[in-house]
Amino acid sequence: MNDSREIILSADGSSTLKLKDFDECFHSINGALAESLHIFFSSGLEFYAGERDEISVFEMGFGTGLNAYLTLLFAKLHPWLKINYITVEKFPLKEFEYKKLNYPKMVASIPGYSFLTATENPTEDFVKPFNTLHELPWGSEQNLLPNFSFTKFQGDLLDLELSRECVDIIYYDAFSPNTQPELWSTDVFKKLYGWLVPAGILVTYSSKGIVKQALRDSGFLVKRLPGPAGKKHIVRAIHP
Ligand SMILES: C[S@@+](CC[C@H](N)C(=O)[O-])C[C@H]1O[C@@H](n2cnc3c(N)ncnc32)[C@H](O)[C@@H]1O
């Protein structure tokens, strides 16, 4: 799963990775950045953050680091909000892969983010934190900002154990149910359900019938929401 990946451009100009052997991409080919902003931000983090001052996020599949990076920038933009970010990745990207991704450059050109730059080299200001997320050691909590702590585990989600009720939001970003059906089972969602605080949420791009059913069978209330370009629906599942 990590040996035959190639970097391609999605429709909004942002890069993504394609698994050649599985004909599967890390993001939507209709727009990687647009997809992350729509699903994990508008429908996840921004929706949930509301008036809260502390949030724990768990991401399934650190991958390109795009979601962690956007969440780190969100913390920079919202210094009163403390974010504790935990993620797991079984097949980490190699340096030559993540250094080719254009997310820092893309994000630096979004008006809402551009004032985060501190020097006369805005691109560098955005590249550094992105690379840092990839370069940090695995398995230990790092305080990247006064209000952003980050822990990435290298391994399999199926083996990962977290405490009960320690997470507010789950970004569920596994490969599709066709490619990795074992990651969309009731057993997996029951485990994630146990990690969520009451009223916590899980957001994901797949609104397949079997996914919604497995979520319901695990105790979640499932809400279908409009998807980003090229995708009719996404899912927000709530721990009632
Ligand atoms: C759809 S990609 C999304 C990655 C990431 N969220 C991003 O935006 O780039 C799924 C990710 O899950 C990782 N993965 C696959 N199987 C896994 C497993 N059993 N446990 C942990 N990570 C896994 C893949 O290597 C890949 O990075």
The ligand as a Tripos MOL2 file, in Angstrom:
@<TRIPOS>MOLECULE
LIG
   27    29     1     0     0
SMALL
NO_CHARGES

@<TRIPOS>ATOM
      1 C1         -7.6840    8.1320    2.4240 C.3       1 LIG1
      2 S1         -6.0150    8.2540    3.0240 S.3       1 LIG1
      3 C2         -6.1810    9.7640    3.9210 C.3       1 LIG1
      4 C3         -4.9750   10.2210    4.5800 C.3       1 LIG1
      5 C4         -4.9740   11.5950    5.2460 C.3       1 LIG1
      6 N1         -6.1060   11.8190    6.0830 N.3       1 LIG1
      7 C5         -4.7430   12.6960    4.2650 C.2       1 LIG1
      8 O1         -5.5090   13.6660    4.2350 O.co2     1 LIG1
      9 O2         -3.7810   12.5960    3.5160 O.co2     1 LIG1
     10 C6         -6.0150    6.9330    4.2510 C.3       1 LIG1
     11 C7         -4.7780    6.8530    5.0860 C.3       1 LIG1
     12 O3         -4.9120    5.7690    6.0260 O.3       1 LIG1
     13 C8         -3.6990    5.0400    6.0980 C.3       1 LIG1
     14 N2         -4.0240    3.6640    6.5360 N.ar      1 LIG1
     15 C9         -4.4370    2.6210    5.7870 C.ar      1 LIG1
     16 N3         -4.7140    1.5570    6.5560 N.ar      1 LIG1
     17 C10        -4.4710    1.9310    7.8330 C.ar      1 LIG1
     18 C11        -4.6020    1.2680    9.0880 C.ar      1 LIG1
     19 N4         -5.0440    0.0070    9.1690 N.pl3     1 LIG1
     20 N5         -4.2690    1.9480   10.2080 N.ar      1 LIG1
     21 C12        -3.8130    3.2350   10.1370 C.ar      1 LIG1
     22 N6         -3.6820    3.9100    8.9660 N.ar      1 LIG1
     23 C13        -4.0070    3.2770    7.8340 C.ar      1 LIG1
     24 C14        -3.1440    5.1240    4.7010 C.3       1 LIG1
     25 O4         -1.7690    4.8600    4.6330 O.3       1 LIG1
     26 C15        -3.5010    6.5650    4.3200 C.3       1 LIG1
     27 O5         -2.4980    7.4430    4.7390 O.3       1 LIG1
@<TRIPOS>BOND
     1     1     2 1
     2     2     3 1
     3     2    10 1
     4     3     4 1
     5     4     5 1
     6     5     6 1
     7     5     7 1
     8     7     8 2
     9     7     9 1
    10    10    11 1
    11    11    12 1
    12    11    26 1
    13    12    13 1
    14    13    14 1
    15    13    24 1
    16    14    15 ar
    17    14    23 ar
    18    15    16 ar
    19    16    17 ar
    20    17    18 ar
    21    17    23 ar
    22    18    19 1
    23    18    20 ar
    24    20    21 ar
    25    21    22 ar
    26    22    23 ar
    27    24    25 1
    28    24    26 1
    29    26    27 1
@<TRIPOS>SUBSTRUCTURE
     1 LIG1         1 GROUP 0 **** ****
